[in-house]
Amino acid sequence: CQCQPAATQLIQHGVFPCAPVWPSLAVSLDMLEFVAELFVHVAPNERAWAATLEKYLNVHGYQFAAKDSLHCRFANALSHY
């Protein structure tokens, strides 16, 4: 459809274009939100990743039973990987 710019159509579908005209890539708005939050907490360890993912999931209605539960499980899986 040429009635609206490609960028506008993409945003209406929940993705964000890499360029306003002739975008070659569109990224999920949820993923961009996740990455923006990651950059606030970035650190060279899994604790930052787990804290970011946990906060992101909490905003979207998922909660963890105990503090650091995701970090502990992720760290355990990472060490065995």
N, C-alpha and C positions, 0 to 999 in steps of 0.2 A: 504494500500500500504506500502510495506516495503522498497521502493526505497529511501525514505528520512526519517530521524528521526521524531517522532511524534511532537516534539517541533517545528521543521521547518515547518511542514505541518500546525500546528495550527497558527503560526505567519502569514503564507501566507493567512490564512482565517480571519485575523483580531482579533485574540485572543491570549493571552499570557499564557503559561502553568505555573503551580505552581512548576514544577520540569522538568529538562531537559530530564530525562528518566522516562517512565511510569507515565506521569502526570495524576492526578486524578481530576484536576479542571483546567479550562481555563477561563480567565477573559477578557472581551472586552478591547481592547487597548484604546478605547475612555473612558471607565470607569476608567481605571488606570490613564489616563491623568487627568481626573476630580479629582480623589482622591489626586493625587500629588499636584495639584493646591490648593485643599482644605487645605492640610497640610501647605501650605504657609500662608494661611489666617485664620487658625483655631482660634476661639475665642468662649467663652461660650454664644453666642447669635446668633440670626437669621441673623444679618447683615453680618457676615462672610460667612455664607452659601449662602446668596443671592449674595454677591459680587463675590464669587467664581463661582456660577452657571452663573451669568451674563457674566463674563469674558470668561468662557468656551463656552457659546452660541455665544458670539460675534466672537470668533475665527472660529466658524463653520457657520458663515454667518447670525446669528440672532441678531438683534439689538433692543434695547428698546428706546421708544420715549423720555423718560425723565430720568435723573439721579435718582437713587434710586427707580425707579418705581417698579422693582421686589421686592425690600426689603419692600417697603410700603405694597404692596399687600400680600406678604408672611406673614409679621408681622400681618396684619389684619386677614388673614385666620387662622394663628396659634392662635391668641388670642380667636377667636370664636370656634376653635376646642376644 
